[in-house]
Amino acid sequence: MNKYRTHNCKELSKKDIGKEVQISGWINKKRDHGNLLFIDLRDNYGITQCIIDKENKNFLELEKTQLETVVKIQGKVVSRSIETINKEIETGEIEIVINKFEILGTCKELPMPVFSDQEYAEEIRLKYRFLDLRRKKIHENIILRSKVISYIRNEMTKLGFLEFQTPILTSSSPEGARDFLVPSRLNPGKFYALPQAPQQFKQLIMVSGFDKYFQIAPCFRDEDARADRSPGEFYQLDLEMSFVEQEDVFKIVEKLMVNTFKKFSNKRLLHDIFPRIPYSQAMLKYGTDKPDLRNPLTINDISEIFTRDDVSFEIFKKLVKSGSNVRCISTKNTKDKPRSFFDGIDKWAKEQGASGLAYFTFEDDGDLSAKGPIGKFFSKESLLEIMKKTNSKVGDSIFMACGKQRDLEKITALARDKIANELDLIDENIFAFCWIVDYPMFERDEMTNKIKFSHNPFSMPQGNLSEKDFENPLDILAYQYDIVCNGIELSSGAIRNHKPELMYKLFSIAGYDKTQVDEKFSGMINALSYGAPPHGGIAPGIDRIIMLLANEKNIREVTMFPMNQNAQDLMMNAPSNVSEEQLKELNLTLKPKK
């Protein structure tokens, strides 16, 4: 028999009534009824109620024992009376009458109660993360994380993938985010970089002749925190395959996602085969390349309407004439919504930095008209044209914005979500996946006006490119794709460029000469010259998958030891100062702050 327990705190049931048992765990709750003391004992598996009466010599000591103290309890399993049965826990039909107890681990005064679901300041929660992790919801989230990762590993193996580990200490490369740098003691003045992703290594694995690779990979990026992104480090399911096209990758990932989400959630999947949405269509229809397809609202371009002579909304007409566009959102059967609803949306848009959202509602009191502040500026014929373009009917409303494309996409994307939430259009019991495809290979940097890679620089461009195509690089599309679920980007991926000469050409467009490419990507560019197969892959974020499955809005709720928004580990006091001796060993000196 184990020295600490015969059973865990979830195991005991009516079949154990009459047995002498011992269990160990944390004191979760105490209820003192004068002559009787009730204790809920908790371990990783569950909770068991224990009871001791005042006549027991251990009563007074247990009475004063601090919550979250670790104890061993010995006693007899008895049946609960019918009126005291607790159906919310597995052991709810029994309790243990305490004969003896032993304190295994003392506990100081708690900075936060563990048994409560009350929200606490993030600073407290992260400083005492070991206590926070004892709380029911987050404890279950972390267990879910473990189970999902184990399941994914098993599924990938069944699909014929081999698991390999790639280096953590590597070289710095321009992959889109800031690197974490590690100074080399043995090579003074030089630095390793922690990998932003195993991108180059997984491609090298394909060049090495392995056909299907995966790993649950740690990734490190010196980025700012967001609700769906941890600063510092995160994990992704990194995978790569040889001799594949885009659809081959999609089939593998779709099967994995469908199976995983069906196994670990009761929510319904909107699609088992995920829609393929071209990037240009996504930006027009949803204003973003991370659309939430649970939202039925779509965006339409109605710029042409404002070139008509029978439209007199001069503000928009002048802006359109000078190169701006007009995009709108149609809301179904909103004629009975109060004026405050429409004005509230307009006010909200101004708070987002836009000039507002103009609006009207289609009416027919014998003749088609538009009700609202700007309704009088539109003729019957122009309204009919808007109805046609937006698939609207009488009783529907139009919200519209005017501006330059980037600004317009931003505000209409936000408005689409805002209006849908106001109208309660989002079904929270659905997972809506999609693929965003046909990304442009390049984009223009708004700050520098220079051409840069829009996504992964190692992606294969589409088509058989001629010199003429390179004259208009912004028109080149790539075999790049994102997988999105409920408005959250889970991953980016691509069919890789395995042709060295083509890679040099594409990098030259982005401002890198051959020497720079050889210096930054020497290992991979050299390997591609020795017989590289066509290959491609993707890397869905583990943390974001768990966040969706756990129905959490913040990624820190599914991460065991996350940093705060300032990239600080409050529990371990990282980052921390280091000694002069350590700096000396690394041939480093710190400049004093001015």
C-alpha positions in Angstrom: 0.0 0.0 0.0 1.2 3.5 -0.9 2.3 5.4 2.2 0.2 8.4 1.3 -3.0 7.1 -0.2 -5.0 4.0 -1.1 -7.2 6.0 -3.4 -7.2 9.4 -5.1 -9.9 12.0 -4.4 -12.0 10.9 -7.4 -12.0 7.1 -7.0 -14.2 6.3 -4.0 -17.9 5.4 -4.5 -20.7 3.5 -2.9 -18.9 0.2 -3.6 -16.2 1.3 -1.1 -18.6 1.9 1.8 -17.2 0.3 5.0 -13.6 0.3 3.8 -10.8 1.9 5.8 -8.9 4.2 3.4 -6.4 6.9 3.3 -6.3 9.8 0.9 -4.0 12.8 0.5 -4.4 16.3 -1.0 -5.1 19.9 -0.3 -7.7 21.3 2.0 -10.0 23.0 -0.5 -12.8 24.1 1.8 -13.9 23.8 5.4 -17.4 24.1 6.9 -17.6 24.3 10.7 -21.0 23.3 12.0 -20.0 23.4 15.7 -20.0 19.8 16.6 -19.0 18.7 13.1 -16.3 19.9 10.7 -16.6 19.2 7.0 -13.5 19.2 4.9 -13.3 19.0 1.1 -10.0 17.4 0.2 -8.8 18.0 -3.3 -6.1 16.4 -5.5 -5.4 16.4 -9.2 -8.3 14.1 -9.9 -11.2 15.4 -7.8 -12.7 16.2 -4.4 -13.8 13.9 -1.5 -15.7 15.2 1.4 -14.3 14.2 4.9 -16.1 14.7 8.2 -14.8 14.8 11.8 -16.8 15.3 15.0 -15.9 17.3 18.0 -15.1 14.3 20.1 -12.2 13.3 17.9 -8.9 14.3 19.4 -7.8 15.7 16.0 -10.8 18.1 15.7 -9.3 21.2 17.2 -6.1 20.9 15.1 -8.0 20.3 11.9 -10.3 23.2 12.8 -7.4 25.7 12.9 -5.5 24.2 9.9 -5.1 26.7 7.0 -6.8 26.1 3.7 -4.5 24.7 1.0 -2.5 22.8 3.6 -1.5 19.4 2.3 -2.8 16.6 4.6 -3.1 12.8 4.7 -6.5 11.6 6.0 -7.3 8.1 7.3 -10.8 7.0 7.9 -13.8 5.0 7.0 -16.0 5.4 3.9 -19.7 5.9 4.8 -22.8 6.7 2.8 -24.2 10.2 2.6 -27.8 10.8 3.5 -30.0 11.3 0.5 -30.5 15.0 1.2 -26.7 15.6 1.3 -25.7 13.8 -1.9 -23.7 16.1 -4.1 -24.3 15.3 -7.8 -21.7 17.8 -9.0 -18.7 15.6 -7.9 -17.9 12.0 -8.7 -17.6 11.1 -5.0 -20.9 12.9 -4.1 -22.6 9.8 -2.7 -20.0 9.1 0.0 -17.8 10.8 2.6 -14.9 9.7 4.9 -15.3 9.7 8.7 -11.8 10.9 9.8 -9.9 8.8 12.3 -6.4 10.3 11.9 -4.8 13.0 9.9 -1.2 14.2 9.2 0.0 17.5 7.9 2.3 16.8 4.9 2.9 20.4 3.8 2.0 23.6 5.7 0.5 26.7 4.0 1.0 30.4 4.7 -1.8 32.9 4.5 -3.2 32.8 1.0 -2.8 35.9 -1.3 -5.8 34.6 -3.2 -8.4 31.9 -2.5 -8.0 28.8 -4.6 -11.6 27.5 -4.4 -13.1 30.7 -5.8 -13.7 31.5 -9.4 -13.5 35.2 -8.6 -11.3 37.2 -11.0 -8.1 38.6 -9.6 -5.6 41.1 -10.9 -3.2 39.5 -13.4 -0.2 40.6 -11.4 -1.4 38.6 -8.4 -2.3 35.6 -10.5 1.0 35.4 -12.3 3.1 36.1 -9.2 1.4 33.2 -7.5 0.9 31.1 -10.6 1.4 27.9 -8.7 -1.7 28.8 -6.7 -3.6 30.0 -9.7 -3.0 26.7 -11.4 -4.8 24.9 -8.5 -8.0 26.7 -9.3 -10.5 24.5 -11.0 -11.0 26.2 -14.4 -7.4 26.8 -15.2 -6.3 23.4 -13.8 -8.7 21.8 -16.2 -7.4 24.0 -19.0 -3.9 22.7 -18.5 -5.0 19.1 -18.3 -6.9 19.7 -21.5 -3.8 21.0 -23.1 -1.9 17.9 -22.2 -4.6 15.6 -23.6 -4.8 17.5 -26.8 -1.1 17.5 -27.4 -1.0 13.7 -26.7 -3.8 13.2 -29.1 -2.2 15.3 -31.8 1.0 13.4 -31.5 -0.7 10.1 -31.8 -2.7 11.2 -34.9 0.4 12.6 -36.6 2.1 9.3 -36.1 -0.9 7.4 -37.5 -0.7 9.7 -40.6 2.8 8.5 -41.2 4.7 11.5 -39.8 8.0 11.1 -37.9 8.7 13.3 -34.9 12.1 15.1 -34.9 13.6 17.8 -32.7 15.3 20.8 -34.2 17.9 23.1 -32.6 17.0 25.8 -30.1 20.3 27.7 -30.5 20.6 28.8 -34.1 21.5 31.8 -36.3 19.5 35.1 -36.6 17.5 35.5 -39.8 14.9 38.0 -41.0 11.7 36.0 -40.5 9.3 38.8 -39.6 9.7 39.3 -35.9 12.5 40.3 -33.5 14.9 37.6 -32.4 15.9 36.7 -28.9 19.7 36.8 -29.0 22.0 34.6 -26.9 25.7 35.7 -26.6 28.3 33.0 -27.3 31.0 32.6 -24.6 33.2 30.5 -26.9 32.8 32.9 -29.9 33.2 36.4 -28.4 31.1 39.1 -30.1 28.9 36.6 -31.8 25.3 35.6 -31.0 22.9 32.7 -31.3 19.2 33.3 -31.9 16.4 31.4 -30.4 14.2 30.1 -33.3 11.2 32.1 -34.3 10.1 28.8 -35.9 11.9 25.7 -37.1 11.3 27.0 -40.7 14.7 26.4 -42.2 15.4 23.2 -40.3 12.2 21.6 -41.3 12.9 22.4 -44.9 16.4 20.9 -44.5 14.8 17.8 -43.1 12.9 17.4 -46.4 16.1 18.0 -48.4 17.7 15.2 -46.2 15.3 12.7 -47.7 12.7 12.4 -44.9 9.1 12.5 -46.3 6.9 13.6 -43.4 8.1 15.5 -40.3 6.4 17.0 -37.3 7.2 18.3 -33.8 5.5 20.2 -31.0 7.9 23.0 -31.4 8.8 25.8 -29.0 9.1 29.2 -30.8 10.6 32.4 -29.6 9.6 35.9 -30.8 10.4 39.2 -29.1 6.9 40.6 -29.8 4.3 42.5 -27.8 1.6 40.6 -26.1 -2.0 40.3 -27.3 -5.0 38.3 -26.1 -4.2 35.5 -28.6 -0.4 35.9 -28.6 2.0 35.3 -25.7 5.2 37.4 -25.6 8.4 35.5 -25.6 7.6 31.9 -26.3 4.8 29.7 -27.6 4.3 26.3 -29.1 3.2 25.1 -32.5 2.5 21.9 -34.3 5.2 22.2 -36.9 4.9 19.9 -39.9 6.4 19.5 -43.4 5.9 17.1 -46.3 7.7 16.3 -49.5 6.3 15.9 -53.0 3.0 17.7 -52.1 0.8 20.4 -53.5 -1.3 22.9 -51.5 -4.3 20.6 -51.4 -2.3 17.7 -50.0 -1.4 19.9 -47.0 -5.0 21.0 -46.6 -6.4 17.5 -46.5 -4.0 16.4 -43.7 -4.6 19.5 -41.6 -8.4 19.4 -42.1 -8.6 15.8 -41.0 -6.5 16.6 -37.9 -8.4 19.7 -37.0 -11.8 18.1 -37.5 -10.9 15.0 -35.5 -9.3 17.1 -32.7 -12.1 19.6 -32.3 -14.8 16.9 -32.5 -13.1 14.9 -29.8 -12.4 17.7 -27.3 -15.5 19.9 -27.8 -19.2 19.5 -28.0 -19.5 22.5 -30.4 -20.5 21.9 -34.0 -18.1 22.4 -36.9 -19.7 24.6 -39.6 -17.6 22.8 -42.3 -15.7 19.5 -42.3 -14.1 20.6 -45.6 -13.0 24.2 -45.0 -13.8 26.9 -47.5 -10.9 28.3 -49.6 -11.1 32.1 -49.7 -8.7 34.1 -51.8 -6.9 36.8 -49.9 -8.3 39.6 -52.1 -11.9 38.3 -51.7 -11.4 38.0 -47.9 -10.2 41.6 -47.7 -13.1 42.9 -49.7 -15.9 40.7 -48.2 -14.7 40.7 -44.6 -12.1 43.5 -44.4 -9.6 41.1 -42.9 -7.7 37.9 -43.7 -8.9 36.5 -40.3 -12.6 36.4 -40.9 -15.1 35.0 -38.4 -17.4 32.9 -40.6 -19.9 32.6 -37.7 -20.8 36.1 -38.6 -23.2 36.2 -41.5 -22.6 39.9 -42.3 -20.5 40.7 -45.4 -19.0 43.9 -46.8 -19.7 45.2 -50.3 -18.0 47.9 -52.4 -20.5 50.4 -53.6 -18.1 53.1 -54.8 -19.7 53.2 -58.3 -23.0 54.4 -56.8 -21.4 57.7 -55.9 -20.5 58.4 -59.6 -24.2 58.6 -60.5 -25.9 61.9 -61.2 -29.0 60.9 -59.1 -26.9 60.6 -55.9 -26.3 63.9 -54.1 -24.3 62.8 -51.1 -21.6 65.2 -52.0 -19.1 64.4 -49.2 -18.7 60.8 -50.4 -18.9 61.8 -54.1 -15.9 64.2 -53.8 -13.9 61.6 -51.9 -14.6 58.9 -54.5 -13.6 61.3 -57.3 -10.3 61.8 -55.5 -9.6 58.1 -55.3 -11.4 56.9 -52.1 -13.8 53.9 -52.0 -17.1 53.3 -50.3 -17.9 50.0 -48.6 -21.0 49.0 -46.8 -22.6 46.4 -44.5 -26.2 45.3 -45.0 -28.1 44.3 -41.8 -31.2 42.2 -42.3 -34.6 43.3 -41.1 -33.4 46.1 -38.8 -36.2 48.6 -39.7 -37.6 48.4 -36.2 -34.3 49.1 -34.4 -34.4 52.4 -32.5 -32.5 55.4 -33.6 -30.1 54.9 -30.7 -28.9 51.6 -32.2 -27.8 53.3 -35.4 -26.4 56.4 -33.7 -24.5 54.1 -31.3 -22.8 52.3 -34.1 -21.8 55.7 -35.7 -20.5 57.0 -32.4 -18.5 53.8 -31.9 -16.9 54.1 -35.3 -15.7 57.6 -34.5 -14.2 56.3 -31.3 -12.2 53.8 -33.4 -10.6 56.8 -35.3 -12.9 56.7 -38.3 -15.1 59.6 -39.5 -18.1 57.5 -38.5 -20.6 55.2 -40.4 -23.3 56.8 -42.5 -26.6 54.8 -42.5 -30.1 54.5 -43.8 -32.9 51.9 -43.8 -34.8 50.7 -47.0 -38.5 51.6 -46.7 -41.5 51.2 -49.0 -44.6 53.2 -48.2 -46.0 52.9 -51.7 -42.6 53.8 -53.2 -39.0 52.8 -52.3 -37.1 55.3 -50.1 -34.4 55.4 -47.6 -35.0 56.4 -43.9 -32.2 58.0 -42.0 -29.9 61.0 -41.9 -28.6 60.5 -45.5 -31.6 58.8 -47.0 -32.7 61.9 -48.9 -29.5 62.0 -51.0 -30.4 58.8 -52.9 -32.9 58.3 -55.7 -35.1 55.3 -56.1 -33.0 53.9 -58.9 -29.7 54.3 -56.9 -31.4 52.5 -53.9 -32.4 49.7 -56.2 -28.8 49.4 -57.4 -27.5 49.3 -53.8 -30.1 46.6 -53.0 -28.9 44.6 -55.9 -25.2 44.9 -55.0 -25.8 44.1 -51.3 -28.6 41.5 -51.7 -30.8 43.7 -49.5 -34.5 43.9 -49.1 -37.0 46.5 -47.8 -36.6 46.6 -44.0 -32.8 46.1 -44.2 -30.3 48.8 -43.3 -27.0 49.9 -44.8 -24.0 51.1 -42.9 -21.3 52.7 -45.1 -17.8 54.2 -44.8 -15.6 56.1 -47.2 -11.8 56.3 -47.3 -8.6 54.8 -48.6 -8.5 51.1 -48.9 -6.4 50.2 -45.8 -8.4 52.4 -43.5 -11.6 51.3 -45.1 -10.8 47.6 -44.6 -9.9 48.2 -40.9 -13.1 50.1 -39.9 -15.5 47.8 -41.9 -13.9 44.7 -40.5 -14.3 46.1 -36.9 -17.8 47.3 -37.7 -18.8 43.9 -39.1 -17.9 42.3 -35.8 -19.4 45.1 -33.7 -22.8 45.1 -35.5 -23.0 41.3 -35.4 -22.4 41.3 -31.6 -25.0 44.1 -31.1 -27.5 42.1 -33.1 -26.5 38.8 -31.4 -25.7 37.1 -34.7 -22.7 35.0 -33.5 -23.5 31.4 -32.6 -21.0 30.6 -29.8 -21.6 26.9 -30.2 -19.9 26.7 -33.6 -16.4 26.3 -34.9 -16.0 27.9 -38.3 -12.8 27.1 -40.1 -11.5 28.4 -43.4 -8.4 28.7 -45.5 -7.2 32.0 -46.8 -5.3 31.4 -50.0 -3.6 33.2 -52.9 -1.7 35.7 -50.8 0.4 38.3 -52.7 4.1 37.4 -52.7 5.0 41.0 -51.9 3.5 44.2 -50.4 4.6 47.8 -50.1 5.8 49.0 -46.8 3.6 52.0 -45.8 6.4 53.6 -43.8 9.3 53.2 -46.3 7.4 52.7 -49.5 9.8 49.8 -50.2 8.6 46.4 -51.5 8.8 43.6 -48.9 7.7 40.0 -48.5 4.0 39.9 -47.4 4.4 36.5 -45.7 7.0 33.8 -45.6 10.0 34.6 -47.8 10.5 31.0 -48.6 7.2 30.5 -50.4 6.8 29.3 -53.9 5.3 31.9 -56.3 2.4 30.8 -58.4 2.7 30.3 -62.2 5.6 30.1 -64.6 7.1 33.5 -64.0 8.7 35.4 -66.8 10.8 38.6 -66.6 7.7 40.5 -67.4 6.0 39.2 -64.3 8.9 40.5 -62.1 8.3 44.0 -63.5 5.1 44.1 -61.4 6.0 42.1 -58.3 3.0 43.3 -56.4 0.8 41.2 -58.8 2.7 38.0 -58.0 0.7 35.5 -56.0 2.2 32.8 -53.8 1.3 29.4 -52.6 0.8 30.8 -49.1 -2.1 30.0 -46.9 -3.5 30.7 -43.5 -5.9 28.6 -41.5 -8.5 30.6 -39.5 -11.1 29.6 -36.9 -13.7 31.9 -35.4 -11.7 34.9 -36.5 -8.4 33.7 -35.0 -5.5 32.8 -37.2 -4.2 29.4 -36.2 -1.3 29.2 -38.6 0.4 30.3 -41.7 1.9 27.9 -44.2 3.2 27.6 -47.7 4.4 25.4 -50.5 8.1 26.2 -50.3 10.4 27.6 -52.9 12.9 24.9 -53.5 14.7 26.5 -56.4 17.8 28.5 -55.4 17.9 30.8 -58.5 14.3 31.7 -58.1 14.8 32.4 -54.4 17.7 34.8 -55.2 15.5 36.6 -57.7 12.6 37.0 -55.2 14.9 38.2 -52.4 16.4 40.7 -54.8 13.0 42.3 -55.3 12.7 42.6 -51.5 16.1 44.4 -51.4 18.5 41.6 -50.5 21.5 41.0 -52.7 23.0 37.5 -53.2 25.7 38.1 -50.6 23.1 39.0 -48.0 21.0 35.9 -48.8 24.0 33.6 -48.6 24.9 35.2 -45.3 21.5 35.0 -43.7 20.3 31.6 -45.1 23.6 29.9 -45.9 22.6 26.5 -44.6 19.3 26.3 -46.5 20.3 28.0 -49.7 23.3 25.7 -50.0 21.2 22.6 -49.3 18.7 23.5 -51.9 21.5 23.3 -54.5 22.0 19.6 -53.8 18.7 18.2 -55.0 15.7 19.5 -53.1 12.2 17.9 -53.5 9.1 20.0 -53.8 7.8 20.4 -50.3 5.4 22.4 -48.1 3.9 22.6 -44.7 2.2 24.6 -42.0 2.5 25.1 -38.2 -0.8 25.6 -36.3 -0.5 27.3 -32.9 -1.0 24.8 -30.1 -1.8 27.6 -27.6 -4.5 29.0 -29.9 -6.0 25.6 -30.5 -6.3 25.0 -26.8 -7.7 28.5 -26.3 -10.6 27.7 -28.7 -11.3 24.3 -27.2 -11.3 25.7 -23.7 -13.5 28.5 -24.7 -11.1 31.1 -23.4 -10.5 34.6 -24.7 -7.0 35.0 -23.4 -4.1 32.7 -24.3 -2.6 33.1 -20.8 -5.5 31.0 -19.5 -4.2 27.9 -21.3 -0.5 28.5 -20.7 1.1 27.0 -17.6 3.6 29.7 -16.8 2.9 32.7 -19.0 4.6 36.1 -19.0 2.7 39.3 -18.4 2.1 41.9 -21.1 5.6 43.4 -20.5 7.2 40.0 -21.2 8.0 39.5 -17.5 7.8 36.3 -15.5 6.6 37.7 -12.1 6.9 34.3 -10.4 10.5 33.7 -11.3 11.5 37.4 -11.6 12.6 37.1 -15.2 14.2 38.8 -17.0 16.7 39.5 -14.2 20.0 41.2 -13.7 23.2 39.1 -14.1 26.5 39.5 -12.3 29.5 41.3 -13.7 31.4 38.0 -13.7 28.7 36.5 -16.0 28.9 39.4 -18.4 32.7 39.2 -18.3 32.6 35.6 -19.3 30.5 36.5 -22.3 32.7 39.5 -23.2 29.8 41.9 -22.7 29.5 45.2 -21.0 26.3 47.1 -20.2 26.0 50.8 -21.2 24.6 52.9 -18.4 21.2 54.4 -19.0 21.3 58.1 -19.9 
